[in-house]
Amino acid sequence: MTSIYDENGKNVPCTIIQAGPCVVTQVRTEETDGYEALQLGFDDKSDKNASKAAIGHFKKAGTGVKRKVVEFQGFDAEYKLGDSITVEMFNEGDFIDVSGTSKGKGFQGVVKRHGFGGVGQQTHGQHNRLRAPGSIGAASYPARVFKGMRMAGQMGNEKVKVQNLRVLKVVADKNLLVVKGCVPGHKNSYVIVEK
């Protein structure tokens, strides 16, 4: 993340995303696969870290082995095997959706994970109940804890989609997108950008 100044002199927080070049590594068609989609590969990887099947798959597209492979549907233009898709498909002012895996935060309690208030005041002998969840059930009926009860547990490290982020700038020669706001995931993590 960084920030840039707009034409009115306002400081706008933004995220820089390297969005390409992505190579078309497979074209799914209705006749052969039962649906239409494009498989795109991004980020080069050395052959010694890839299986022979993967090397053969990428050789058909005339490209090296890619680290990240994702399928997309609903492209307007026609693409062939080996075509390169760059950041130029986006324009300044476009709104995009960005999805990725959020930062993992480990095992967290109910105050951090769900925003519980705890007991509130440290009075009346409450020496260790400040961040406790409190009661979690009823009585002999239902005699169980309902599914979905907000409790302590693993937080983060899940797929998150942030919608309607505005493209502030497109740097075509370096394949960079400057997007207003923040996107899920840690630095250098993979995200999926959709128009």
Disulfide bonds with the S-S distance in Angstrom:
none
